[in-house]
């Protein structure tokens, strides 16, 4: 199964630069691997990121999304306090 996700920064603030998007790509891939899913494609702009994820039917999309958002937010804010 495939899902297209769009994560938007709070208030559409322009907080994502190239380094942040590359770091998010790594974080998203690791979280997907934990769920036995695969990050097919990921790209972003200043205020949002797009993900295409292939996941097994046994995984609830809501659990995957909650983990992707929570882990990426926590790690990115820890590593980049300027964001």
N, C-alpha and C positions, 0 to 999 in steps of 0.2 A: 504494500500500500504506500502511496505517496501523499505528502501534504506540503502545501506551500504556506509558509509562515512569514508574516511581516511584523517585526518588532519596532516600535516607534519610541524614540526618546521622550521622556516626560516633557509636556508642553512643546513638543517638536523642536526642542533646543538643538542647535547645531554643535554636538559634542563629539562626534565620531570623526577622527582623522584617519589617515592610512594605517598608522601603527595600531590604533585601537581596533580597526576592522580586521587587521591580520591577527591580532591577539584573540578577538572574538571568534574568528574562524577556528583557531586551535581549541578554544574552550568548547565551542559547540560540537566539534568533532569528537572530543573526549566524552562529553555527556552522551552523545548519540551512541558511542561505542558501549557505554555502560548499560544502555537500554537495548542493545543488540540491533540498533538502527544504524543507518549510514547517512552522513551528510553528503548529498549529491552535489549541491551547488550552493554557494553563499556569496552574496555581494551586498554592498551597502553604499549609502551616501552620508551626508553630514548629519541627518536627523533620523535615519531608519536603516534597518538591514532586512534583506530578503533571504530566506532559507528554503531549500528544497530538500526534504528529508524522506528517505525510504525507511519504513518501519514495519516490524512484523505485526500481524493482526492481534497478537496477544497483549500488545502494549496499548494502554489507553492514551489517546492523544493529549488529554488534559494533564496526565501525569508527566508526559514528555515535555509539554510546553512549560509547566510549572518548574520543572527541573532546569530546563534550558534558560528560562528567564532568571530564576533565583541564583543559580550558580554563576552565570555570566555576569550578572549585576554585582554580586558580592566580590568575585575575583577581580573584575575590572576596576571597581572602586577602590579595592585594597591596593592594587598595583599602580593605579593612576589616580591619585587623590585630586588632581586638577580637573578630572571629569566629574 
